[in-house]
């Protein structure tokens, strides 16, 4: 039976787990679920949230999503300012975040996390407070104050390329930057995304460390005392596999170490469309963790029963389904095949399903040792691969938005896809992923 996102938000809250991990395709409602959950935890008053209510929301739930990234933007006015700067859009959340990071002196940890997840030579430098002149409404110069931590310049030593693996003499590179022998660069979109995640992850590390102190009066800040949830929506854009795994392991470790006893403590919800990220987190959250106490004894700080794993699906009727997937990580190609079977059965084949089919063929060919995925297809009477392979190639897409793409295709293409799904299932004896997760 289909549910609304509001129903699922309530289900997640009622579960009262330390961590809940959700896999879903792009376009399945992950980001909308984060907003529905935030509204469930801290509802707006009469449909609008004033500054006081925004503060209340932030006190109860922190969340990271595409909207978080939208708060960062580049100043490309290089004629007026020769150094490209990544700026932070002031609002109630960023004002709170920046004030907190300044108070706790977290800029060094942000830099360390950024370099860990990107391998970049760039050294992010936050601005100090300064004054600048801008044109007022009357055309005259007006002096304004730019608060600290609202701008970031990425510096590399003048003798280094903009992007390369960090050099062995990184301390010397940092010394050159400190002496002013540097150049300011505009980092890539992927590096920018990872910098923003590094800011949030650094905050999250401080949250966990602070709340680990059981006596509220001894904490470095009281601003996390009412925090109940952290909702993280897809923090993995533009990461290569090695850094993606490092991020997943670090996040799982931080979650497992966070204070949570008898259903009380900080709770996490993590959603993703990345099968690798999901599977690494799934495995990490399936391992118990002990803490060695000062007296030599040990105690459990995390048990696998404190986690729940799900698959989120958008149904044909516009509703949603959240099914548990606790026994083991799913095999991505099997999940795609289950989606194809469902699309064939319901007569809902879309263009992006050909991307699913090609993905299955590529992974299966690699596993079985074939040089070309076309070799998995039925052969013609002449013994050559089915010429429909070229049609699959033309209809499939590896774009970032393939899962959200909508396009009409010919009925003959739909019929051929259905035949190929049946052929692959029978020939290579794929097991039914959907049945395993029931």
N, C-alpha and C positions, 0 to 999 in steps of 0.2 A: 504494500500500500504506500502510495506517495505521501511525502511530508513536505511541509513548507520549511524554509530556512529558519523561521522562528521556532518551529517544532524541534528542529535539530539543535538549535542553540540551547533550548531548554533541556534536551536529552544530554548534551555535553555537560551542562552545569549539574544536572542531577546525578551524573555518573560519579562525581566527586573523586576523580582520579588525579594522581600527581601529574601525569602526562598523558595526552591523547594525541595520536598521530593519524593524520588523514591524507590519503592519496586521492587525487582527482585529476582528470584531464583539464587542460586550459579550457575556459569557457563553461566549466561545470558549476561555478558558483562559489569558489573558494573565497575570493575577495568579498563578495556579497555576504557570505557566511560570517566573515570577521566583523563586518559592520552590524549584522543582525545580532551577533553575540555581544558586541559592545553595547548595543541598545538594550539587550536583555539584562546585562549586568548593571548598567547605569543609564536608565531610560531618560529621555529628554522630557522637559516639562512643557506640555502643550505643543509638542512637535518641534520646539526650538530649544537650543542649549545656550544659556548665557555664560559669561566667564566663570562664575562661581560653579555652575554645573559642569563646565568643562574641566575645572579643577577636581571636582568630585569624581568624574569619570576617570581621569588620569590617576587619581589616588587608588582606584579599585582595579583598573586594567591598563596594561601597556600593550600596544600592538604595533607590529611591523608589517607593512604591506607596500604595494605600489604607491599608495598615497604618501607614505613616508618619504619615498624617493622624490616625489613631486615637490617637496619642500626645499630641495637643493637645485640650484640653477647657476649657469655660467654668466659672468660679466664679460662680454666679448668686445667692449668698447675700448679697443687697443690704442686708439689715437689719444684718448684722454688718460688711459692707464695702461702702460706697456706690459704689465704682468697680468696674464689671465687669472681670474679668481673664481673659485667655486663659492657661491654665496648661499646663505641659509635664510629662507623666507621667515620673517618674524611672525609668530602667532603665539597663542597661549602655550602650546606644547613646546615649540622650539625655545621660547623665552624660558620656560621651566627647565628644559633639558640643558640649555647653555649655562644657565645660572648654576645648575647642579654640577656639571662637569668642571666649571671653573672653581667652584668651592672645593671639590674633591681632588683637583689637580690631575685630571684623567687624560690630558692631551698626549702624554707620553705613551700611555697604554693604547690609545687609539692608533697612533703611528705603528706600534708594534703589531697590533692585530691586522692593520692594513697591509703591512709588509708580509706577514705570515700568509695571508690568503691571496696575495697577488704576485709575490716575488719581485715587486717593483723596486727600482732604485730611488724612486721619488720620495722626498721627505715632506709630508704635509705640515704646513706651518700655519697655525691660527693667528689671526690678527690681534694686536693689542688695541685698546680703545684709541681712536684718533678723530680729529676733526677734518672736515673737507668742505669746500664751497660748491654749491649747486645753484642752478638757476631757479629763482622763485617764480611764482605765478605772474609777478609784475615784470619779469625779465631781469631783475637785479640779482646779484649773487647773494646767497644766504648761507651762512655757516651752520652745518649740522654735525652732530656727534655720532660716529659709528661705534657702537658698543663692541667690546672684545668678543671673540669667538663667533662672529657672524660671517667671517670671510676666511677662506683657506687658499693659500698659494702652495703649489706643488713644486718643490725645488730639487734639481739634480746637480751634482758637481759638474762644473763646466767641461771637464775632460771626459764625461760619460755620455753615451747615447741616451736618447729619451727613454727607450725601453730595452732592457736587456736583463739577464739574470744578475742578481746582486754580485758585486765583485768581492774577492776574498779580502780586500783591504777596505771593508765598509767603514771602519772607524776613521780612516784617512779621508774617505769621501765625505763623511759627516763633518769632519774638521774643515774641509774646503768649503762646504756649504755655510758653516758657521762663520768663516772668515769673509764671506761675501763672494767667493769664487763659485758662483752657481748660475744656473739659468732656470727661469720659471717656465713650466710647460703646462699644456692642457692635456690631462690624462684621457685615456680612452673611455668610452661609455661603460665598458665592462669594469674598468678600474674604478670609475666613479661610483657605480653601483656597489662595488665591494667596499669602497671607503665609507659609504653611507651605512652599510651593514656593520662595518667595524665600529662606527660611532655607537650604534644601537647595542652591539654585542658587548662593548666596553661598559656601557650603562648596565647591561644585564649582569655582567660579572660583579659590578659593584652592588647591585640589588641583592644578589644571592649572598655575597660576602656580608653585607649589612644585616640581612635577616637571619643569618646563621648565629648572630649574637642573641641569645634568648632573652636577655635583659634589655628591654626597650630603652631604658635610660642610659645604657652604655653604648648605644649605636652611634656611628659617626654622623648620621642624619636621621631625622624622624619622618622624612618624606615618603618612605616606603612602608610605614607601619600598617597602613590600611590596604596595601596591595594584595589582591586576591588572585589575579590571572595575568599571564603573559600569553598573548596570541601572536604567533609568528606565521606569516603567509608568504611562502616561497622566497627564502633569502638566497637563492642559488643562481641567479641569472649571470650568464657569461663566465662561470667558473669552469676551468678544466677539471677532469676527473680527479686528479690527485689533490687539488685544493678543495674540491667538493667533498671528498672523503674526509679530509682534515677538518673542514667546517662541521660536518655531521658528527664526527667523533667528539670534537670540542663541545658542541652544543649538547650532545647526549650526556657527556661527562658533567657539564655544568648543571643540567637538569637533575641528574641522579644525586649529585652532591648537595643540592638545595634542601633546606630544612622542610620536612614533611613527616608528621607523626600522627597516627590514628585519624587520618583523614583531614588533618589541620595543617595548613602551610601553603606555600606558594604553588599554584597549579599552572600547567603549561598546555597549550594547544598549538600544534604545528601542522600546517597544511602544505602540500607540495604537489607539483606535477612531474617531478623528476623521479624516475624509478630507482636510479642509483642512490640518490639522497634518501628516499624512502626506505630502501632495503638496508642501507648502512644504519640508519636510525633504528629500524625494526630490530636488527641484530644486536645493536648496542643496548637498547632498552630491554632486550630479553635476557641480559646478564645481571645478576644480583651484585650488590656492592657493599662491602664492609668497611667500617672505619676502625682503625687501631687507636684505642684510647691511651691517655697518658700513663695509666697504671698497667699497661700491657695487655689488657683485655680488649676484646673487639665487640662491635655491635653493628647490626644491620642499619645502613642509612638508605638503602633502596632495595626493594623486592620487585621482581618482574610483575607481580600481581597489581602493582600500583600504576601500571600502564594499560592503555587500550589502543588498539590499532583498527583503522576503518578504511573502507573504500567508499567514496562519495560519488554517486551517479546522478546525472540529470535525466529524468524520465521523459518519455514522449509527451505526457500530458502536462509538462511544465513543472511538475513537482520534483521531489528529490528522494533519494534512497541512501541511507547510511548503514552499510553492512559491516559487521566485525570481521577482522582478518588477523586473529591473534596467533594462530598456530605456527605460521612461518611467513617469511617474506614471499610475496607473489612473484612469479616469473612474468616479466613484462610482456614478452611475446605471447604468452598464454592469455594474459588479460586482454591484449589487443585482439586476439583471435576470438575470445568470448564476446567482445564488443562487435566484431564483424558478424558473428553468428546471430547476435541479437538484431543487428541492423537488417540482415537478410530476412530473418523471421518476421520482423515487423514491417518490412517494405519501406525502410527509412534509410536507404543507402544514399550517402552524400559524397561529394568529391573528396573530402578529407579521409574517407574510409580507404581510398586507394593508397594514401600515405601509410595507413596502418598495415595494409597488405604488403607494401614494399618493405616496411620495417621488419615484419615477420620473416619475409623471404631473405633479407640481408643477414639477420641474426641466425637464422637456421642454416643458411649456406656456410657462414663462418664456423658454426659449431660442427657441421658435418664435413668440413674440409673442402667444399666446392669453391672454385675460383670465382664463379659468377653466380649470382642469385637466380639468373634466368635458367640455369641448369636444373633447378628444382621443379620447373614447370613441365606440364605434359609435353611430349614430343609429337611432332607431326609425322605423317607417313614416311617422310624422308629422314626421320631421326634427328631433326634439329629442334631446338626449343620453340615453343609456341610463339608465333609472331605477335600475340597479344601482349608480350612483354614490353614492346615499344609503347603500347597504349598505356600500360601501367606507369611506365616511366614518364609519359607526358601528363598523365592525370595526377600523379603523386607530387607532393611538395614537401620540401624540408624546411620551409620557412618557419619562423618562430610562431606564426599564427595559424599553422596548419590545422590545429585542433579546433579553431574557431571559424574556419573558412566555410562558407556556404555557397554552393554553386550547383546548377542543374547539369545533369549528365544524361547521356542517351540511355534508353531502356536496354539496348543491346549490351552496353557496358555494365549495367547493373546485373543483367543475367549472367554475363561472363564472370563477374566478380563472385556471384553466388556459386557458380560451378567450381571456381578455383578454391574457394573456402572449403567446399565439400571435398575436393580432390586432395588438398593439403592435409585435412583432418584424417582422411582415410589412408593416404599413402604413407605419411610420416607418423601416424598414430599419436597425434597430440592428445594429451589428457584434457579433461574439462576443468579449466580454472574456476569457472563459476560454481561447479559442484563442490570443489574443495573449500570454497569460502562460505558455503552455506552453513 
